[in-house]
Amino acid sequence: MKEKEYRYASAAHNGLLFLRGVPGVAFGDRVNIRDQRGQKRNGQVILSSDELVMVQILEGTDDLSLNDTWVRFLEAPFEMPLSPDILGRVFNGIGEPRDDRPPIVSRLRRNVNGQPINPIARAYPREFIQTGISAIDGLNSLVRGQKLPIFSGSGLPHNKLAAQIVRQSRLLGEESRFVVVFAAMGVSYADARFFREDFESNGVLGNVVMFTNLADDPPIERLILPRTAMTAAEYLAFDLDLHVLVVLTDMTYYAEALREVATAKGDVPTRKGYPGYLYSDLAEIYERAGRVRERHGSITMVPVVSMPSDDITHPIPDLTGYITEGQIVLSRELNNQDLYPPVNVPPSLSRLMKDGIGKDDTREDHPRVANQLYAAYARALEVRNLASIIGPDELPDLDRKYLQFADGFEQRFLAQGMDEDRSIIQTLNIAWELLSLLPGEVLSRVSEADLARYHHWNSSP
């Protein structure tokens, strides 16, 4: 490999280094920078032409002396060493250890930029994944190979929910749990410590590969981190034939880092100042998840997106919703009622749920029960709004039953402990206990056979 080393950069600002008169440099090449104090920094070429080369420096350009900076072009992309030993380890955004243990030594190294799965090679996502969380398993089921994001807001317990999904997720009928690739971007030290201690105390850390970028770490490193994490996931899934669950938190911090770099590059901004290629950039990451034909392993993805000002139409959740197959939306109103997990049922959905539930997967009545719960809860919310105006005492008996159903649905079905792992059968049985608060004649989404077997009409006031 022929390396090029140059001195005297022409400019540096906002984590970007500019050099002129550097021929033969390729987009995406890795760069080593040695500053005036002899310290090394990592970079990547993000723009290359005959006149100008732009290098993205992961550690930032603070205190960089242009006249005493050496830039070495390695003529190779960012690569990560891969072996089964990555399980149980903690890395930074470029795959370097941050757990005070030796680096991974392996002949196998792969470009972290990777490629989305070829649509022709994709297998359709199927097989129900039990998370142990009723709001997800019963109403927004996750299936193997799916991309199901969590839309949250500042101060909502998305980190606790993500950690619970990591601890509890499993395929029915298989003893082995998922291996997990957990990527945290822009998180506080307290959050990073919470995740690590949670995984350690529950005995799952040995099955987890963690990539962390703290809030005070270089923001530009966040642009590499999810790609490094997906490279590790692809190795575990398609080389070792394991079922991999990827949790990315928080993709909003990733998008903000992308906006920062795009602004420094002079790219034309679009909505909220984000670059026009935000959609394709997110798709490059999300579309690396899925299943591949004739391969046992798979990658299931749960990205976390915090919505600025709780705005679900913000560009980041909006574009994420186009690429992924549904969303779990968290509710600030339910969270203020100390209800966990505060899943907002009406806007939440899983587009692939129908392919992973039913007779041969969960239970024969599951699809109909989910539809009936949605319908009954929607009706109950209408009644609750009416009761807030005229008072519950003015409502007919059936509407008061709907109010009772709504309270029970939120407190018994949605609400559960952070360590409570419910089976899908327990979830469906709780659903029928709640539906039994309503007379059978209003339950039009379930069959007569379902009513005869599971419905126990409670006519008491």
C-alpha positions in Angstrom: 0.0 0.0 0.0 1.5 3.3 -1.1 0.8 6.0 1.4 0.9 9.8 0.8 1.9 12.3 3.5 1.6 16.0 3.3 2.2 19.1 5.4 0.7 22.6 5.5 -3.1 22.2 5.4 -4.8 25.3 3.9 -7.7 25.6 6.4 -9.5 23.9 9.3 -12.8 24.5 11.0 -15.8 22.6 12.4 -14.0 19.3 12.4 -13.0 19.6 8.7 -9.5 19.9 7.3 -8.9 21.4 3.9 -5.8 20.6 1.7 -5.0 21.9 -1.8 -2.8 20.3 -4.5 -3.2 16.7 -3.3 -3.8 14.5 -6.4 -5.0 10.9 -6.5 -6.9 10.8 -3.2 -10.1 8.8 -3.2 -13.4 9.6 -1.5 -13.8 7.6 1.7 -10.0 7.0 2.2 -8.8 6.8 5.8 -6.4 9.5 7.0 -4.0 9.8 9.9 -3.3 13.3 11.2 -0.3 14.1 13.5 -0.6 17.5 15.1 2.0 19.9 16.5 2.2 18.0 19.8 2.8 14.6 18.1 -0.7 13.4 18.9 -2.6 11.3 16.3 -6.1 11.9 15.1 -8.3 9.9 12.7 -9.9 11.2 9.6 -11.8 10.3 6.4 -11.9 11.9 3.0 -15.4 13.3 2.4 -14.6 15.4 -0.7 -11.9 14.9 -3.3 -11.1 16.9 -6.5 -8.0 18.0 -8.3 -8.2 21.4 -6.6 -9.3 20.5 -3.1 -9.4 17.6 -0.6 -11.7 17.8 2.4 -10.9 15.6 5.4 -13.4 14.9 8.2 -11.4 14.6 11.5 -13.2 12.5 14.1 -11.4 14.1 17.1 -12.1 17.6 15.8 -9.8 20.4 14.6 -9.5 22.3 18.0 -6.0 23.6 18.7 -4.7 22.4 15.3 -1.7 24.3 13.9 -1.9 24.3 10.1 1.8 24.8 9.7 2.8 21.9 11.9 0.2 19.3 10.9 1.1 16.2 9.0 -1.6 14.5 7.0 -1.1 10.9 5.8 -3.5 9.4 3.3 -3.6 5.6 3.8 -5.3 4.8 0.5 -7.7 2.4 2.4 -11.2 2.9 3.9 -12.0 2.7 7.6 -11.9 -1.0 8.4 -12.8 -3.0 11.5 -11.2 -6.3 12.7 -13.8 -9.0 13.2 -13.8 -12.2 15.2 -16.2 -13.9 17.7 -14.2 -12.1 20.4 -16.1 -8.9 19.8 -18.9 -10.2 21.9 -18.8 -8.8 25.4 -16.6 -5.8 24.3 -17.1 -2.1 24.3 -15.7 0.0 21.4 -15.7 3.7 20.3 -17.1 4.8 17.0 -14.3 3.5 14.8 -14.0 0.2 16.5 -11.2 0.9 19.0 -11.6 -0.6 22.5 -12.9 1.7 25.3 -13.1 -1.1 27.9 -9.4 -1.1 29.0 -8.9 -4.5 27.2 -6.6 -5.3 24.3 -7.7 -4.5 20.7 -9.2 -7.2 18.6 -6.5 -9.1 16.6 -7.8 -10.7 13.4 -6.9 -11.2 9.8 -10.5 -10.5 8.8 -11.0 -6.7 8.4 -14.0 -5.2 6.6 -14.8 -1.7 5.3 -17.3 -0.2 7.8 -19.1 1.7 5.0 -20.6 -1.6 3.7 -23.5 -1.9 1.4 -27.3 -2.3 1.8 -28.6 -5.8 1.3 -29.3 -6.5 -2.4 -33.1 -6.5 -2.8 -32.9 -9.7 -4.9 -31.0 -11.5 -2.1 -33.5 -10.4 0.6 -35.7 -12.9 2.3 -39.1 -11.6 3.6 -39.1 -10.8 7.3 -41.0 -13.4 9.3 -41.0 -15.2 12.7 -42.4 -13.5 15.8 -39.9 -12.0 18.2 -41.1 -12.0 21.8 -39.9 -8.9 23.6 -41.9 -9.6 26.8 -43.5 -6.2 26.5 -47.3 -6.4 25.9 -47.6 -3.0 24.1 -45.2 -4.3 21.5 -45.9 -8.1 21.4 -49.7 -7.7 21.5 -50.3 -4.7 19.3 -47.1 -3.9 17.3 -45.3 -7.2 17.0 -41.7 -7.3 16.0 -40.6 -10.0 13.4 -37.2 -11.3 12.5 -35.5 -9.1 10.0 -37.7 -6.0 10.6 -36.7 -2.4 11.2 -39.0 -1.0 13.9 -38.0 2.4 15.4 -39.0 3.9 18.7 -40.1 7.5 18.4 -39.6 9.3 21.7 -39.0 12.7 23.1 -36.7 14.4 25.6 -37.1 13.0 29.1 -39.1 9.9 28.0 -37.8 6.5 29.1 -36.7 5.3 25.6 -33.3 4.2 27.1 -35.0 2.0 29.7 -37.3 0.5 27.0 -34.4 -0.2 24.7 -32.5 -1.9 27.5 -35.5 -4.0 28.3 -35.9 -5.1 24.7 -32.2 -6.1 24.7 -32.6 -8.2 27.8 -35.8 -10.0 26.9 -36.0 -10.4 23.1 -36.1 -14.0 22.0 -37.5 -16.2 19.2 -40.2 -18.6 20.3 -39.2 -22.2 20.1 -35.5 -21.5 20.2 -33.4 -21.7 23.4 -30.7 -19.2 22.4 -31.3 -15.5 22.8 -30.4 -12.8 20.3 -26.9 -11.5 20.2 -27.1 -7.7 20.4 -25.2 -4.9 18.7 -25.9 -1.8 20.8 -24.8 1.5 19.4 -25.2 4.7 21.5 -24.5 8.1 20.0 -24.2 11.4 21.9 -25.4 9.8 25.1 -24.4 11.2 28.6 -21.9 9.3 30.7 -24.8 8.4 33.1 -26.8 6.8 30.2 -23.7 4.9 29.0 -23.1 3.6 32.5 -26.8 2.7 32.9 -26.7 0.5 29.7 -23.5 -1.2 30.7 -24.5 -1.9 34.3 -27.9 -3.1 33.2 -26.4 -5.6 30.8 -23.9 -6.7 33.3 -26.4 -7.2 36.2 -28.7 -9.2 34.0 -26.0 -11.4 32.6 -26.4 -10.4 29.0 -23.2 -8.3 28.5 -21.4 -11.4 27.1 -23.9 -11.5 24.3 -23.6 -7.8 23.5 -21.3 -5.7 21.4 -21.4 -2.1 22.5 -20.3 1.0 20.5 -20.5 4.2 22.5 -20.0 7.9 21.6 -20.5 10.1 24.6 -22.0 13.6 24.5 -18.5 15.2 25.0 -16.9 12.9 22.4 -16.3 14.3 18.9 -19.7 14.6 17.2 -18.2 13.8 13.9 -17.4 10.3 15.2 -21.2 9.7 15.3 -21.1 9.6 11.5 -18.9 6.5 11.5 -20.3 4.7 14.6 -23.6 3.3 13.2 -21.7 2.0 10.1 -19.1 0.3 12.4 -21.9 -1.2 14.4 -23.7 -2.5 11.3 -20.4 -4.0 10.0 -20.2 -6.0 13.3 -23.8 -7.0 13.0 -23.3 -8.3 9.4 -20.4 -10.4 10.5 -22.3 -12.0 13.4 -25.4 -12.6 11.3 -24.1 -13.7 7.9 -20.6 -15.1 8.8 -21.5 -16.8 12.2 -25.2 -17.4 11.4 -26.5 -15.7 14.5 -29.8 -13.8 15.1 -28.7 -10.2 15.7 -30.7 -7.4 17.3 -29.3 -4.0 16.5 -30.3 -1.1 18.8 -29.2 2.4 17.6 -29.8 5.3 20.0 -30.1 8.1 19.3 -30.4 8.6 15.5 -31.3 12.3 16.1 -27.8 12.9 17.3 -26.5 11.2 14.2 -28.6 13.4 11.9 -27.5 16.6 13.8 -23.8 15.6 13.3 -24.6 15.1 9.6 -26.2 18.5 9.4 -23.1 20.1 11.1 -20.7 18.6 8.6 -23.0 19.3 5.6 -23.2 23.0 6.7 -19.4 23.2 7.0 -19.1 21.7 3.5 -21.4 24.2 2.1 -24.1 21.7 1.0 -27.5 23.3 0.2 -29.8 22.9 3.2 -33.4 21.8 3.1 -36.0 21.3 5.9 -34.7 22.4 9.3 -31.3 22.9 7.8 -30.6 19.2 7.1 -29.0 18.3 3.8 -31.1 17.0 0.9 -29.4 13.6 1.1 -30.5 12.9 4.7 -33.0 10.4 3.4 -30.5 8.4 1.4 -27.9 8.7 4.1 -30.3 7.2 6.7 -31.3 4.5 4.2 -27.7 3.4 3.8 -27.7 2.5 7.4 -31.2 1.1 7.9 -31.2 -1.0 4.7 -28.2 -3.0 5.9 -30.7 -4.8 8.3 -32.8 -7.7 7.2 -32.6 -11.4 6.2 -30.7 -13.0 3.3 -31.9 -16.0 1.4 -30.3 -19.3 2.3 -28.7 -17.8 5.4 -29.8 -18.8 8.9 -28.7 -15.5 10.5 -30.6 -12.2 10.4 -30.4 -8.6 11.5 -33.4 -7.0 13.2 -33.1 -3.3 13.9 -34.7 -1.1 16.6 -33.4 2.5 16.1 -34.4 5.1 18.7 -35.3 8.6 17.3 -36.0 11.4 19.8 -38.4 13.9 18.2 -37.5 17.5 18.7 -40.4 19.3 20.5 -42.3 15.9 20.3 -42.9 16.7 16.6 -43.5 13.5 14.7 -43.4 15.4 11.4 -39.8 16.6 12.1 -37.5 15.5 9.2 -35.7 12.8 11.2 -38.8 10.7 12.4 -40.6 11.6 9.2 -37.9 10.1 6.9 -37.2 7.2 9.3 -40.9 6.3 9.0 -40.6 6.1 5.2 -37.6 3.7 5.3 -38.6 1.5 8.2 -41.6 -0.8 8.7 -43.6 1.0 11.4 -42.9 2.8 14.6 -43.4 2.6 18.4 -44.4 6.1 19.6 -44.0 7.1 23.2 -46.5 9.4 24.9 -45.5 12.3 27.2 -49.1 12.3 28.6 -48.9 8.7 29.7 -45.4 9.2 31.0 -46.6 12.1 33.2 -49.1 9.6 34.7 -46.1 7.4 35.7 -47.1 4.7 33.3 -44.3 2.6 31.9 -43.8 1.9 29.0 -45.8 5.0 27.9 -46.6 3.7 24.4 -49.0 5.9 22.5 -51.2 3.2 20.9 -53.1 5.1 18.1 -50.0 6.3 16.1 -48.0 3.1 16.7 -48.0 0.3 14.2 -45.9 -2.6 12.9 -46.4 -3.0 9.1 -45.0 -6.6 9.2 -47.0 -7.8 12.3 -49.4 -9.8 10.2 -46.6 -12.0 8.8 -45.3 -13.0 12.3 -48.5 -13.8 14.3 -51.4 -16.2 14.2 -52.0 -19.9 14.4 -48.6 -21.2 13.7 -46.6 -18.4 15.3 -48.3 -17.0 18.4 -51.9 -18.0 18.9 -54.8 -18.3 16.5 -56.8 -15.4 17.9 -53.9 -12.9 18.1 -54.6 -10.9 14.9 -58.3 -10.5 15.7 -57.6 -9.6 19.4 -55.1 -6.9 18.3 -57.7 -5.4 15.9 -60.3 -5.5 18.6 -58.1 -3.8 21.2 -57.3 -1.0 18.8 -61.0 -0.5 18.0 -62.2 -0.7 21.6 -59.4 1.7 22.8 -60.2 4.2 20.0 -63.8 4.2 21.0 -62.9 4.5 24.7 -60.8 7.6 24.0 -63.7 9.2 22.3 -65.9 8.5 25.3 -63.2 9.8 27.6 -63.2 13.1 25.7 -67.0 13.3 26.0 -66.9 12.5 29.7 -64.5 15.4 30.2 -67.1 17.8 28.9 -70.4 16.4 30.3 -69.2 14.3 33.2 -69.1 10.5 33.4 -72.4 10.4 35.3 -74.3 11.6 32.2 -73.0 8.7 30.1 -75.0 5.6 29.2 -74.0 2.3 30.8 -72.1 1.1 27.8 -70.0 4.2 27.6 -69.1 3.8 31.3 -67.9 0.3 30.4 -65.7 1.8 27.8 -64.2 4.2 30.4 -63.6 1.2 32.6 -61.9 -0.6 29.7 -59.7 2.4 28.9 -58.4 2.6 32.5 -57.8 -1.1 32.7 -56.1 -1.2 29.3 -53.6 1.5 30.3 -53.0 0.2 33.8 -53.0 -3.6 33.2 -52.1 -4.1 29.5 -49.8 -1.2 28.7 -48.2 -0.7 32.1 -45.8 -3.3 33.3 -42.6 -3.4 35.3 -39.2 -2.7 33.8 -38.1 -6.2 34.7 -41.4 -7.9 33.9 -41.1 -10.4 31.0 -44.5 -11.4 29.8 -45.1 -14.3 27.4 -47.3 -13.7 24.4 -49.9 -16.0 26.0 -50.0 -13.9 29.1 -50.4 -10.8 27.0 -53.3 -12.3 25.1 -55.0 -13.5 28.3 -54.8 -10.0 29.8 -56.3 -8.7 26.6 -59.3 -11.0 26.9 -59.8 -10.1 30.6 -60.1 -6.5 29.5 -62.3 -7.2 26.5 -64.6 -9.2 28.9 -65.5 -5.9 30.5 -67.5 -5.2 27.3 -70.5 -7.1 26.0 -69.9 -9.6 23.2 -72.2 -7.9 20.8 -69.9 -4.8 20.5 -66.8 -6.9 19.8 -67.2 -7.1 16.1 -63.5 -7.7 15.3 -63.3 -11.2 16.9 -65.0 -14.4 15.8 -67.9 -16.2 17.5 -65.5 -19.0 18.3 -63.2 -16.5 20.0 -66.0 -15.2 22.1 -67.2 -18.6 23.1 -63.7 -19.7 24.2 -62.1 -16.6 25.7 -64.8 -14.0 26.5 -66.3 -13.9 30.0 -68.8 -11.1 30.0 -68.8 -9.1 33.2 -72.1 -7.4 33.6 -71.4 -5.8 37.0 -71.4 -2.0 37.0 
